[in-house]
Amino acid sequence: MATQPHINAIGTAVPAQDIHAAFVDWARARLPAAEAKLFDRMAARSGIGHRWSVLPDPPVAPGGFYAAEPHPGTAARMALYAGAAPVLALAAIADLATRVSTGAITHLVVASCTGFVAPGIDQRIAAALGLSPAVERTLVGFMGCYAAVAALRTARHIVRSEPEARVLVVTVELSTLHLQAEDRLEPLLAMLQFGDGAAAALVTADAVGLPMGRPFATTLPDSDALIRWDITDRGFAMHLSGEVPGRIAAALRDSALVTAITGGRTPDAWAVHAGGRSILDAVAIALDLPTDALDASRRVLADNGNMSSATLMFVLARLLERPVPDYGIALAFGPGLAAEGFAFGRSA
């Protein structure tokens, strides 16, 4: 009988600086009056109350990182990433350690799309933890919001092939290092979604936590331009089209796609990446989910915004506080437009 990997526990961390209200004020001031009113309405309906940043001062206030234009270049942003990303990741690992023993790690899988540095943050995390040089490291880079699925899926494959493995999975994103000096409504609404966060999970064959089942992956046709990261001289510019929720809703009306996601079963739990209120609404309506089915996702969105790859881990962390479901589905969307996920639960 094949080994069944389990997500034993998840720890999470966010920085101390809440930048959501300051960003809303900054963005509103950059728009013409009519668009500013629309921005305010969209911000009020976003379902987001807080977003957190590693930047030490209010970034758009006098003396802040983005106080003057032109904003700092990509090199300055990457220097901040190199220092701050491992620190935030270690805070999430420390939180994980309050929930489960994190000793005897054999593999480290790290996902991040908001920065590049070499030696990589996987090596920096391993060194800070004092992990053996024999620990096998995997760095999942620049996959965007569904990278948590790729990281957890990798951990699942490792444990299935090496039942004694103890895999530490880390997702860390510093999205606020990529503010753009925009004065257009759509990119400002895209930036409204994103904050910083990190999460850490332990995946083993021990029958504790969430049992992991089959993974799935697909790409929605004719949608590759709808979500993009463009690397520029002023950081990474996010393009998140307003068409994304409608495109997801249309795709989820395809019974073949729904069967590929659910395995032809009716899930009793959902962990959906909190990419935005309209995306969660699109999933809920298209799949005719119960009113409270995405409560965990909506709570994460309200408290943290969209933290790219870390977001799904925050949602799963909330589900770990509940009784283990019979059959659940974890689902995330990202650049491509791709949809990836996996089944979890007692019968997964």
C-alpha angles and dihedrals in degrees: 000000000000119000113255113218119217133202094230097189142334129219123197139195138183129184123256100247115091105202103168100100093042091052092050091053092046095048094046091055091056095058134077113259097261093048091044089059090049090048090052091052092048092047091051090050095044095094089228121126102164140021124181133216137195089217105110099221131037095287098219096040123096108290092018126128092260098034095114133041134261087052120226116287130249093267092059091047092050091050088057091046092053091056103034103039096064091045093054091044090052090052089056090048089051089053090049089053090060089060104040139004110274096191127120095030111183101179135028121201117185127185125193136145103177100078149019128215136150127241079047127238087253089064092044092050091047091050093048091051092047091237118174115264085237091068108112113236130202123184117201105199137189098351093124128211098352094053090101087066091051091049095047091043089054090051090050092053091049094051093046090054096038109031092188092057121121107200122195110204118195130184118186128172132178099189094161090070087076106060110151126211092240129159097183122101101229098053091043089054089049092052089048088072103055134089140152127269146140135209135187129199134186114219119191141140090259110120094239127115125354117359110224121224137180120334124221136193135184141158122226108234122247093010106100094112096053098081119031143155111208116194108223137170086261100052130279114325113214118214111194110169121216085229093071099090092048092047091051092047091050092049092050091057087069106097092205091057092046090051090050089053099042100031088236092294133113109248120217093199135039132196104188122177107254096231093153140318093266092052092051090047091050092053094045095049097042093050094038091232124182114268094255097040094105098036093119091052093047091049092052090049092050094048100039114007119222110331093181111228094003093060099077090049089055089052092049089049089059091049089052087064089063132066112284108267123230094237128358138170127220112202134179136173129208148143114342088041086270131167118202135167149123142236122254137180143074094307098032 
